[in-house]
Amino acid sequence: MQLNLSRPICFFDLETTGVNITSDRIVEIAILKVYPNGKEESKRWLVNPEIPIPKEVTAIHGISDADVADKPKFREIAKDIHNLIKDSDLGGFNSNRFDIPLLAEELLRAEVDFDFKNRLTIDVQTIFHKMEQRTLSAAYKFYCNKNLDGAHSAEADTHATYEVLKAQIARYDTLENDTKFLADFSSRKKFADFAGFIVFNKKGEECFSFGKHKGKLVTEILEKEPGYFGWLLNADFPLYTKKVLTAIKLRGFNS
């Protein structure tokens, strides 16, 4: 099985200091880049997060403060990561809700302005949950008939995710070997910012998904309540969410 690709796709997985998109940091990133001709390129970095890794988190992925003390900080490798993924669609396991938003935060903190809006994103976990309702280890066993040795290692999880997607396409006649189809199928709601604070309505217009303006058009609220935009930029929202809001605001000025 070879994926039917019109451009490269980068499968990636993060190990982090926790699960808060705005405050936690990457400690390991693995990327498997698959080209339309089937060529594969694999990269892995351990990263000094510049904050302590909680012991309970180390117990999950096995990476301690000592393991990353002499490793590069994310800002030191950010351009290398950007150069690897900038021409590619993205794939992962639970990537739409966690890995992509967190990677966006790290890139923006490193002053690498990477825009995800023109990328197709395939979340293998969503396909799996729609089809079977299991975990990555169970998916690997179910689809590939293999045990996932080294689970919670970014590199092992990345390669397993890629193998599972190919096996899913081979198993289900309803799944098309096409990145656009798989991206649409593996999405839940259409988010403008990945973190889910701004969603698209049925007309493709950006709406707030939270608070007193939930369900209302972002453009209308920013026009009627200019102070709300300032509050959003100063509040504890992800940097990528703020980037999207700023782009919507500027779009209003130019229209």
Disulfide bonds with the S-S distance in Angstrom:
none
